[in-house]
Amino acid sequence: MSKPICRLCAYTRQKLLREHMFRIVKTPKNDIKIDLSYLERGRGCYLSKDKDIIVKAKKKRTIEKSLKITDCQNIYDELCELLK
């Protein structure tokens, strides 16, 4: 029997199933993408699929700190759109 795949949320620091989280990736070409297939190469961070958490993470700039980048405000908006 295989274990379920759990990952750590960058904002809440909770271990959740990968299906309950978004993966945001910084590719080797320094592009920032939302990886819905969980297979994209590059440095990644996970964020819970919860609108409140995404809004709070935007205020604290969680993705920017995790991926070591300066600006990705549009990613937070895209994540909120995916939840609708």
C-alpha positions in Angstrom: 0.0 0.0 0.0 1.4 3.4 -1.0 1.4 6.5 1.2 -0.7 9.5 0.1 1.5 12.4 -1.1 1.5 15.2 1.5 3.1 18.6 1.1 3.7 21.5 3.4 1.7 24.7 2.9 4.0 27.7 2.6 1.6 29.9 4.6 0.0 27.7 7.3 2.8 25.1 7.6 0.3 22.3 7.7 0.9 19.0 5.9 -2.0 18.4 3.5 -2.7 16.1 0.6 -1.2 17.5 -2.6 -4.6 17.5 -4.3 -5.8 20.1 -1.7 -3.0 22.5 -2.7 -1.8 24.7 -5.5 1.8 24.3 -6.7 3.6 27.5 -7.8 6.8 27.1 -9.7 9.8 29.2 -10.5 11.2 27.7 -13.7 14.9 27.6 -14.5 14.2 30.5 -16.9 12.8 32.5 -13.9 9.2 32.4 -15.1 6.5 32.0 -12.4 3.7 29.5 -13.2 0.9 27.7 -11.4 1.6 24.0 -11.9 -1.7 22.1 -12.0 0.0 18.9 -13.1 2.6 18.9 -10.2 5.3 17.9 -12.7 6.9 21.2 -13.8 10.6 21.5 -13.2 11.9 24.2 -11.0 11.7 25.5 -7.4 8.2 25.1 -6.1 6.0 26.0 -3.2 2.6 24.8 -2.2 -0.4 26.9 -1.0 -3.7 25.6 0.3 -6.8 25.8 -2.0 -8.5 28.3 0.4 -9.4 31.8 -0.6 -8.8 33.2 2.9 -5.3 31.6 3.0 -4.4 33.0 -0.4 -5.5 36.5 0.6 -3.5 36.3 3.8 -0.5 34.9 1.9 -0.7 37.9 -0.5 -0.4 40.3 2.4 2.6 38.5 3.9 4.2 37.9 0.5 4.6 34.2 1.2 5.2 33.1 -2.4 7.8 35.8 -3.0 9.7 34.7 0.1 9.4 31.0 -0.7 10.6 31.3 -4.3 13.1 34.1 -3.6 11.6 36.5 -6.1 10.6 40.2 -6.0 7.1 40.5 -7.4 4.3 38.0 -8.3 1.1 39.8 -7.3 -0.7 38.5 -10.5 -0.2 34.9 -9.3 -2.4 35.5 -6.3 -5.2 36.9 -8.5 -4.9 33.8 -10.8 -5.1 31.5 -7.8 -8.3 33.2 -6.7 -9.8 32.9 -10.2 -9.0 29.2 -10.2 -11.0 28.8 -7.0 -14.2 30.3 -8.6 
